[in-house]
Amino acid sequence: MTNQKHLKRLKKGKEGWNTWRSQNLLTRPDLSGADLSGADLSGAELMGTDLMGADLSGADLSGAELMGADLSRANLKRADLSRATIKRARLWEADLTWANLTSANLFNADFREAYLVYTNLSKANLTLANLQEVDLRYANLNEAILDRAVLTLADLREAKLRHANLSKAILDRAKFFKADLRDADLRDADLRDADLSLANLRNAILDRATLDRATLRETDLSAATLREANLSGANLFNADFSGADLSEANLSTATLIETNLASATLSNCRVYGTSVWKIKLQKTIQENLIITPDSEAIITVDTLEVAQFLYLLVNNPSIRQVIDTIAKKAVLILGRFTPERKAILEFLRDELRSRGYVPILFDFQKPDSKDLTETVSILAHLSRFVLVDLTDPNSAPYEVATIADNCITPLQPLVLDSKHEFAMFADLQRRYHWVLPTYRYKDADDLRAALDAKIIAPAEQKAQDLMPPQPIRRNQI
């Protein structure tokens, strides 16, 4: 309830009120529920005042000191809050919608560290307002005007900002976790280091926005425009950019893991140092992707998936050496890692390693992916030759057949002398000349004795036979 003495003192004039306040700093004025509509409170000292539920519609609060005041459920329709200091004020559940804040002037108001949890500020004009560190969790800011507002470190988790105007706003380090920013205007906004995880930015405009080092994990940016946006170092894990326009955006050093870029436009993007893993690129427009930093001569490619690899290949001699080594020395070893067979496979690995090869072991039992066959085929294509132990009758006959059919790489089968290959294997040997005769062994000692002459030598000879002929140079004629 309103303290009538306090109310009468205020209504006598703000000059006398301010003098009284300066002399009674420990007194907390109680103006809760007071009718102050149309009052001239410009420059009034209302610090720490209880204004809960007060009617301040049409009041002039320009330059007023409202730090620590409680404005919860206050009616501020048409109120002038320009240059007001509202630091640490409480506006919890305050109704500040356009209906109750029509034509209110919040120009350059200082809301730093204010509590506006659940506050309704839809359609409010907060142009140039200082909202640093303000708590706006769950607040309704739909269609609010926040252009050039300062919201550094503001907490906007799960806030509603549909169609809000945040152009040129300072939003660095702000929290937008699960916020609704659909159709919002964020052109030229500063969102560096901001947390936009799980936020909804569908159809939002982020042209030229600064998002470097921002967190956009599982963020919905479908159909958004991010032309010339700076996303360098941003975390885009599982973000949805489907249908988005990222023309000339800077994605340097950004993390794109399981990111959805289907139907997106990536023309003229900078992708130096971009980490790309398992992204979706169906119908994506990719052209003129710049893989070099600003300080180096421009190199462009048209495929994001190979951009990081190509840059390493061009600029890192050790990578080129590794690739060359894999092409000449990698040997894929296939089989079943059952207790009985594991010792033989590990023996083959150790013996090949001692001879300078790069053994790659693949266990048919461990992978639980539908892409098992594709994975085996990729490894086979990278290998000099393939050793496959067919002693176990369940040694993936389909995968072995697929390798023989799709990969022209020497395939050397091995089988324990007392066992037999799967039934259709003989057909593969007849059909594909790179499937070598099966070597039958008795034990590890038998393999060791025969490894060079009976296993490695035939595989190496077949690899030589399968190499394309070298072109004849003019000086060789």
N, C-alpha and C positions, 0 to 999 in steps of 0.2 A: 504493500500500500504506500501511496505517496506520503511523504512527510510534508504536511501543509506549510510548516514554517520554512522549510527549504524552498518549496515552490513559490511562496509569497516573496521570499528574498530574491529569487531569480527574476520574478516578474517585475520587480522594482527597477531592474536595470542591470546589465551585465557588468558595468563598471563597479558598482557596489558589490555585486556577487564575486567578482574576481578579487576584490580587496578582502572580503570575508574569507574566501578560500585560502588566500595566502596566509591568513592569520589562524586558520583552523585546518592545518594540513593532515591531522590525524582523524578528522571527521569524514565519514563517507556519506556524501549527500544521497538521499533516497528520493528519486523522482520517478520511481516505477509506476507505470500506468498513467502518468501525467499527460494532460492535454497541452502540448506546446506547439500545436499546429500554427504555422505562419510566424513563429517567434523569431526575433532577431537575436541569434546566439553567435553571431560571427565573432571570432576571437575569444569566445567564452572559455573559462577554465573549468572543464567538465571531467578532468582526469579522475578515474576511479568511480565516477558517478553511476548509480544504479538507475538506468533508463529502460529497464526491461518492460516491454509492452507499451512504452510511451508513444504518443502520437506526435511525430515530428514532421508530418507532411507539410511541405511548403516552407519548412523552417530554413533559416539561413545559418548554416553551420560552417561557413567558409572560414578557414583559419582556426577553427575551434580545436581545443586540446581535449581529445577523447581517449587518451592512452589509458588502457585498463578499464574503460567504461563497459558496462553491460548493456548492450543494445539488443539483446535477444527479443525476438517477436516485436521489435519496434517498427512503426510505420514511417518510412522515410520517403514516401511518395513526393516527388518534385523538390525534395530537399537539396540544398546546395552544400556539398561536402568538399568543395574544391579547397585544396591546400590544408585540409583538416588532418590532424595527426591522430590515427586510430590504432597506433601500435599497442599490441597486446590486448586490444579490446575484445569483448566477447559478443559475437553475433550468432551464437549457436541457435539454429532453427529460426533465425530472423527471416521475415518475409520481405525480400527485396526484389520481388519480381517487377517486371515492367508495369504491371497493374498497380503495384504499391511503391514503385520507384520511378514513375513516369517523369521524364525530364530531369531526374536528379542529376546533379553535377558532381562527379567524383574526380574531376580533372586534378591530377597530381596529388591525390589523397595518399597518405602514408599509412598502409595497412600492415606494416612489418610485424610479423609474429602474432597477428590477430587470429582469433579462433572463429572460423566461419563454417564449422562442420554442419552439414545438412542445410546450409543457407541457400535460399532461392534468389539467385542473381540473374535469372534469365532475362535477356534483352537489356541488362543494365549497361550503362556507358562507363567503362573503367579506363578510358583512354589515358595513357601516360601514368596510370595509378601505380604507386609503389606497393607491391604485394610480396616483397621479399620475405621468405620463410613463413608466409601465411598458411594457415591450416584450412584448406578448402576441401577436405575429404567429403565425398558424396554430395558436394554442392551442385546446385543446378545453375549452370552458366550457359545454357542453350541460347544461341543467338546473341550472347553478350559481346560487347565491343571492348576488346582488350589490346587494341593495336598500340604498339610501343610501350605497353605496360611492362613493369619489371617484376618477374616472378621467380627470381633466383632462389633456389632451395625450397620453393613452395611445395606443399603437399597436396596434390590433386588426385590422389588415388580414388578411383571409381567415380570421379566427378563427371558430370554431364556437360559436354561442350559442343554439342551438335550445332553446326552452322555458326559457331563462334568465330569472331574475327580476332586472330592472334598475330596478324602480320607485323613483322618487325619487333615482336615481343621478345624480351630477354627471359628465357626459360631454362637457363643453364642449371644443371643439377636438380631440376625439378622432378618430382615423382608423379608419373601419370599411369601407374599400374592399374590396368583394367579400366582406364578412363574411356569415355565415349567421345571421340573426336571426329565422328563421321561428318564429312562435308565441311570441316573446319578450314579456315584460311590461315595457313602458317607460312605464307610467303616471307622470305628473308628473316624468319624467326631464328633465334639463337637457342638451340636445343643441345648444345654440347654437354656430354656426360649426363644427360637426362635419362631417366628410367621410364621407358614406354612399353615395358613388358606386358603382353596380353591386352594392350590397348587396341581400340577399334578406330582406325584412321581411313576407313574405306571412303574413297572419293575425295579425300582431303587434298588440299593444294599445299605442297611443300617446296615449290620452286625456289631455288637459291637458299634454302634453309641450311643452317649449320647443324649437322648431327654427328660430328666427329666424336668418337668414343661413346656414343649413345648406346643404350641397351634396348634392342627391339626384338627380344626373344618372343616368338609366337605372336608377334604383332600383326594385325590385319591391315595391310596397306594396299589391298586389291583396288585396282582402278584409280589409285592415287597418282598425282603428278609430282615428280621430284626432279624436274629439269634443272640441271646445274647444281643440284643439292650436294652438300659435302657430307659423305658417309664414311670418311676415312677412319679406320679403326673401330667402326661400329660392330656390335654383336647382332647379327641378323639370323641367329639360329632359328630354324623352322618358321621364319617370318613369311607372310603371304604377300608377294608382290605381283600376283597374277593380274595381267592387264595393266600394270602400272607403267608410267612413262618415266624412265630414268635417263633420258637423253643427256649426254654431257655431264652426268653425275660423277662424283669422285668416290670410287669404291676401294681406293688404295688401302691395303692392310686390313680391310674389313673381313669378318668371319661369316662365310656363307655355307652353313652346314644344314642340309635338308631344307634349304630355302626354296620356296616356290616362286619361280620366275616365268611360269607358263604364260605365253602371249604378252609378255612384257617387252618394252623397247629399251635396248641397251646400246644405242648408237653413240659412238664417240666417248664412251666412258673410260675413266682411268681405273685400271685394275692392277696396278703394280703392287705386288705382295699380297694380293687377295687370296684368302684361303677358301678353296672350293671343294666341297665334299657332298656327294649324293644330292645334287640340286635338281630341280625340275625345270626343263627347258623346252617343253613342247610348244611349238609355234612361236618361240621367242625370237625377236629380231635382234641379231647380234652383228654388228659391223663396226670396223675401225676402233676396236678396243685397244687402248694404249697400255702396253705392258711395262713401259719404262718410267722411271721417276722423272721429275721435272728437270733434273740436272743432266740427263742423258739424252742422246739422240732418240727421236721418237721411233718406236717399233710398234706396229699395229697388227692385230690378228682379228679373226672374225668368230672365234669360239672361246667362250669363257672357260670351259672345262680344261682346255689345254694351255691357257694363257700362263698360269703359274709354272707349269712344266717347261714351256718353251723359254721363258725368261731364265730359268735355272740352267737350261741346256746351253743358252747363248753365253751366259755370264759366269758360269761356274765350271771350270775345267775338271774338277773332281767328279761332278755329276756326269759329265761326258765320259769320263773314264769308267765310272760305275756302270753306265749303260753299255759301254763297249764290252766290259767284263761279263755282264749278264748275257749278252748276245753270244759270246764265245765260250763261256765257262759254266753257265747255269745248267743244272741237271735236275729234272723233276723226278722224284721218287714217289711212286704210288703204291698203295697197298692197304691192308687192314691192320690197325694197331691192336690186335689181340695179343695177349701175353706171349703166345708162341711165336707170332710173326714180328713183334716189335724189335726183338733182338737182332733179327736179320736186317730189317730196314735201317736200324741205327748203325749196324755194322757197315752197310753200304754207304751211309752218309759219311761215316768217319773215314772210310777208305777213299772215297771220292775227294773229300776235303784235303786229305794228305797228298793228293795228286794235283792240287791246285784248282779243283773245280769248286763251284758254288752250289752245294746241294740244297734242294728245296723239298722238304717232306710234306706230303699231303695225305692226311688220314681220312679215308672214306666214311668212317663212323662218326667223327666229331661234328662236321658242319651240319647245321640245322636250317640251312637256307634253301629256298627254292632255286637259287641261282648256282647250285652245286656244279652242274655241268658247265655253265658259262665260266665259272671261276677256274675249273680245271683246264678248260680250253685256253683261257688267257695265259695261265702259267705254262702250258705246253708250247704256246706260240713264242714265249720268251726264252724257251730252253734250247740248249744245243741238242740234247736228246732226252728221251724219257725212259726210265726204268720202271717196269711195273711187275710187282710180285703177284702172280695169279694163283698162288697155292691155295688160298681160301676160295672156295667155290662162289662165295658171295662178294667177291672183289669187284663190285660195281661194273658189271658187263656193259651196261648202257653207257656209262661215262667213258669207258675205254673205247667202245665202238664209236662214240661221238668224236673223240680225239682223232682216231684213225681216219674218220670220214672228213673232218673239217680242218685238220692241221697236218701239213706236210712236214712233219718232224720225225726223225728216226725214233721208233718205239721198240725197245728191247724187252721182250717178255722173259720172266723168270718163273720157274715153278719147282717145288720140291719134287725130287725124283719119284716119290711114291704117290704123287697127286697128278691131277689132270686139269687143263684149262677149262673154262666154261664152254659149253657145247658149240656155240657159234664162232668161237675165236678162230678156228681154222679158216672160216670163210673170209675173215678180215685179212689173214695172211695171204690168201690167194688174190684178193681184190686190190690190196694196197701194198706196193713193193717196199714202202718205208716201214712196214711192220715186219721186223726181222724174225728169223727162226728162234724158237723158244730154247733158252738154255736151261737144262735140268741139272739141279745141284743136289748134293747129298747133305751138306752141312756148311757152316760158316767157313771151315778150313778149305772145303772144296771151292767155295766162292772166291776166297782170297787167292787161291792158286790160279784160278781161271779168269779173274777180273780183268786183267790187262788184255790178254790175248783173245778171250772168248766173249767178252762183254763190251768193254770200252772200245777196243779196236774196231769191231764190226760197226758199232754205232757211229764212231768218228768217220769211218770210211763212207758210210751212208750219208752222213751230214755233208761231206765233201761232194759226193755225187749229186746231192740235191741242190747245191749252190748254183745260182744262175751263172751262165758263162760271162766272163769279164769282157767288156768291149775291147777290140783291138785298137791300140793307139797308132797314130800315123807314123811315129818313129820306130814302131815295131815291125812295120812292113818292109 
